[in-house]
Each structure stands twice: as C-alpha cells, then as structure tokens.
Amino acid sequence: MTQPTPSRFPVPPVDSLPEDIRSRLLTVQEKSGFIPNVFLTLAFRPDEFRAFFAYHDALMDKDGGLTKAEREMIVVATSSANQCQYCVIAHGAILRIRAKNPLIADQIASNYRKADITPRQRAMLDFAMKVSQEAHLVSDADFAELSVLGFSYDDVWDIAAISAFFALSNRIANVAAMRPNDEFYLMGRLPKA
C-alpha cells in the first residue's frame, strides 16, 4: 500500500524551502512531533504561506474577549458546515487540547446547537455560521444580540474574521484534497502518558 499524499499539489522537500518557512516547519515539528499537512501544502506557494500564517496567527494566537478554545470552536463549527475534513480534524484536535475536553470537538462538528457549551458560546457560533454561510444577512440586530451577551466590537470582528478566514482555508483544503495527519485523530482524547 502506498503512503497517502498530503495534497493534490506538489509538496516541496523541506530542505528546499526558504529559510523562514523551513525554520517554522521544523519548529512546529519539534513541538508537536510532526509537520501538519497544511504547512507542507501551503509551502508550495511561499509568499502565500507567509501571508496565510501571518493572518492565522493574528487571529488565533492573540489574547482578547474570546478564549483560544472559543476561537477553535468557531473553526470547527464553520469548517464542518463547509465540509472541510482537514480543518475539522486538525482544529478539532487543537480544540480538545485547549478546552481540556475530549468530547467537545465531536459535539461541535456534528451539531454545535446540541454541544455542551454555554448560551454565550452558542450565540457566538450562531453568528460565526451566519458569517460563513450568509454574510449578506448580517445586520445591526446581530450586533445588538452579541452586545447583550458581552461581546465587544473587537470580539465581533474576531468572530467574523475567523469565520471568513477559515472559509478561505476550507476551500483551499478541499481543492487541494488536503489529508489530515493521522496524529490529529488521537490528540486531546486520551491523557498524556
């Protein structure tokens, strides 16, 4: 049996990549034990790799009114609606780790409305899904509802930006037939040895 490829697109050898990209891949590999296929796939286009991860990091790694787990909830819910296997599996693993909950990613991916989340998080995901699927219908009423629940303008921007950014990511991953790394499937499900 042949090893499945990470993507439909050519994956350049790590040692042939520009130094900044190679360094990032090796740092991720050292931290997680493997290189996620999204890094290998996007390395095909170095300038876009840099732009993609700059915006990704600006949205996902910052402090603010949304926790890092809530940011991952947005990714998992909207990626499920966009039928992006890669992002559901990869970000589901990150969500399980950040939420310290082995069940939450599966609940959100299958039906976030029935997941064990707070009413505030449900409203956050309702808005994220609206941005993902029907952004043209977003109105002042959505902002008012989110404000009542304690979301600031910055929080609303973050919810919308994460949803929109991952809509792009979901589409590229689907076109590329990006394969989730096997390692993602067990991450955050079992206690560390």
C-alpha positions as CSV (number, residue, x, y, z in Angstrom):
1,M,0.0,0.0,0.0
2,T,1.4,3.4,-0.9
3,Q,1.6,6.3,1.7
4,P,-1.3,8.8,1.0
5,T,0.0,12.2,-0.1
6,P,-0.7,15.3,1.9
7,S,-2.3,17.2,-1.0
8,R,-3.1,17.1,-4.7
9,F,-0.4,19.8,-5.2
10,P,3.3,19.1,-5.1
11,V,4.9,19.2,-1.7
12,P,8.4,20.7,-1.9
13,P,11.1,19.0,0.1
14,V,11.6,20.8,3.5
15,D,15.3,21.4,2.8
16,S,14.5,23.2,-0.4
17,L,12.2,25.8,1.2
18,P,13.2,29.4,2.0
19,E,14.9,29.6,5.4
20,D,12.0,31.3,7.3
21,I,9.5,28.7,6.1
22,R,11.8,25.8,6.7
23,S,12.5,27.1,10.2
24,R,8.8,27.4,11.0
25,L,8.1,23.9,9.8
26,L,11.0,22.5,11.9
27,T,9.8,24.4,15.0
28,V,6.3,23.0,14.6
29,Q,7.7,19.5,14.1
30,E,9.8,19.8,17.2
31,K,6.9,21.0,19.3
32,S,4.2,18.6,18.0
33,G,6.3,15.6,16.7
34,F,5.1,16.0,13.1
35,I,4.6,18.6,10.4
36,P,0.9,19.3,9.8
37,N,0.0,18.8,6.2
38,V,-1.4,22.3,5.9
39,F,2.2,23.6,6.3
40,L,3.5,21.2,3.7
41,T,0.7,22.0,1.3
42,L,0.9,25.8,1.6
43,A,4.7,25.7,1.3
44,F,4.1,25.1,-2.4
45,R,3.4,28.9,-2.6
46,P,5.9,30.6,-0.2
47,D,4.5,34.1,-0.4
48,E,1.0,32.9,0.2
49,F,2.3,30.6,3.0
50,R,3.7,33.7,4.8
51,A,0.5,35.8,4.3
52,F,-1.8,32.9,5.4
53,F,0.1,32.2,8.6
54,A,0.6,35.9,9.4
55,Y,-3.2,36.4,9.4
56,H,-3.8,33.0,11.0
57,D,-1.5,33.9,13.9
58,A,-3.0,37.4,14.3
59,L,-6.5,35.8,14.6
60,M,-5.8,32.7,16.6
61,D,-2.9,33.4,18.9
62,K,-3.9,36.6,20.5
63,D,-5.5,37.4,23.8
64,G,-8.9,39.1,23.9
65,G,-12.5,38.6,24.7
66,L,-12.6,35.2,23.1
67,T,-10.6,32.3,24.6
68,K,-8.3,30.3,22.4
69,A,-10.7,27.4,22.8
70,E,-13.6,29.6,21.6
71,R,-11.6,30.6,18.6
72,E,-11.1,26.9,17.8
73,M,-14.9,26.3,18.3
74,I,-15.5,28.8,15.5
75,V,-13.1,27.0,13.2
76,V,-14.6,23.5,13.9
77,A,-18.3,24.6,13.6
78,T,-17.8,26.6,10.3
79,S,-15.4,24.0,8.8
80,S,-18.0,21.3,9.5
81,A,-20.6,23.4,7.6
82,N,-18.1,23.9,4.8
83,Q,-17.3,20.1,4.7
84,C,-13.6,20.6,5.3
85,Q,-12.3,17.4,6.7
86,Y,-8.8,18.7,7.2
87,C,-9.9,21.7,9.4
88,V,-12.5,19.7,11.4
89,I,-9.9,17.0,12.2
90,A,-6.9,19.3,12.8
91,H,-8.7,22.1,14.7
92,G,-10.8,19.6,16.5
93,A,-7.6,18.2,18.0
94,I,-6.5,21.7,19.0
95,L,-9.9,22.4,20.4
96,R,-9.9,19.3,22.6
97,I,-6.5,20.3,23.9
98,R,-7.3,24.0,24.5
99,A,-10.7,23.2,26.1
100,K,-9.3,20.2,28.0
101,N,-12.4,18.3,26.9
102,P,-12.1,15.2,24.8
103,L,-15.8,15.4,23.7
104,I,-16.3,19.0,22.7
105,A,-14.9,18.9,19.2
106,D,-17.0,16.0,18.1
107,Q,-20.1,17.6,19.6
108,I,-19.4,20.9,17.8
109,A,-18.5,19.3,14.5
110,S,-21.7,17.2,14.4
111,N,-24.2,19.8,15.8
112,Y,-22.9,22.7,17.8
113,R,-26.5,23.5,18.9
114,K,-26.6,20.4,21.0
115,A,-23.0,20.6,22.3
116,D,-22.1,21.1,25.9
117,I,-21.4,24.8,25.6
118,T,-22.7,28.0,27.2
119,P,-25.5,30.1,25.7
120,R,-22.9,32.8,25.0
121,Q,-20.8,30.3,23.0
122,R,-23.9,29.1,21.2
123,A,-24.7,32.7,20.2
124,M,-21.0,33.2,19.1
125,L,-21.3,30.1,16.9
126,D,-24.7,31.1,15.5
127,F,-23.1,34.4,14.4
128,A,-20.0,32.7,13.0
129,M,-22.2,30.3,11.0
130,K,-24.2,33.3,9.6
131,V,-20.9,34.9,8.5
132,S,-19.7,31.7,7.0
133,Q,-22.9,30.8,5.2
134,E,-25.0,34.0,4.8
135,A,-22.8,37.0,5.5
136,H,-25.0,39.2,3.4
137,L,-27.8,38.8,6.0
138,V,-25.7,40.1,8.9
139,S,-27.5,43.1,10.5
140,D,-27.4,45.6,13.3
141,A,-29.7,43.2,15.2
142,D,-26.9,40.6,15.2
143,F,-24.5,43.2,16.8
144,A,-27.2,44.1,19.4
145,E,-27.7,40.5,20.4
146,L,-24.0,39.9,20.7
147,S,-23.5,43.1,22.7
148,V,-26.2,42.0,25.3
149,L,-24.1,38.8,25.8
150,G,-21.0,40.8,26.5
151,F,-19.2,40.7,23.1
152,S,-17.3,43.9,22.3
153,Y,-16.8,45.2,18.8
154,D,-13.4,43.6,18.8
155,D,-14.9,40.3,19.7
156,V,-17.5,40.5,16.9
157,W,-14.7,41.4,14.5
158,D,-12.7,38.4,15.6
159,I,-15.7,36.0,15.3
160,A,-16.4,37.3,11.8
161,A,-12.7,37.3,10.7
162,I,-12.1,33.8,12.0
163,S,-15.2,32.5,10.2
164,A,-14.2,34.3,6.9
165,F,-10.5,33.3,7.1
166,F,-11.4,29.7,7.6
167,A,-13.9,29.8,4.7
168,L,-10.9,30.6,2.6
169,S,-8.8,27.9,4.3
170,N,-11.7,25.3,3.9
171,R,-12.0,25.9,0.2
172,I,-8.2,25.6,-0.4
173,A,-8.0,22.5,1.7
174,N,-10.9,20.9,-0.2
175,V,-9.5,21.8,-3.6
176,A,-6.1,20.5,-2.6
177,A,-7.7,17.3,-1.1
178,M,-5.6,18.1,2.0
179,R,-5.3,15.0,4.1
180,P,-5.4,15.3,7.9
181,N,-2.3,13.9,9.6
182,D,-3.0,10.6,11.4
183,E,-1.6,12.1,14.6
184,F,-4.5,14.6,14.9
185,Y,-7.1,11.8,15.4
186,L,-6.0,10.9,19.0
187,M,-4.7,14.3,20.2
188,G,-6.6,15.5,23.2
189,R,-8.7,12.4,23.5
190,L,-6.5,10.5,26.0
191,P,-4.5,11.7,29.0
192,K,-0.8,12.1,28.2
193,A,1.3,9.2,29.2
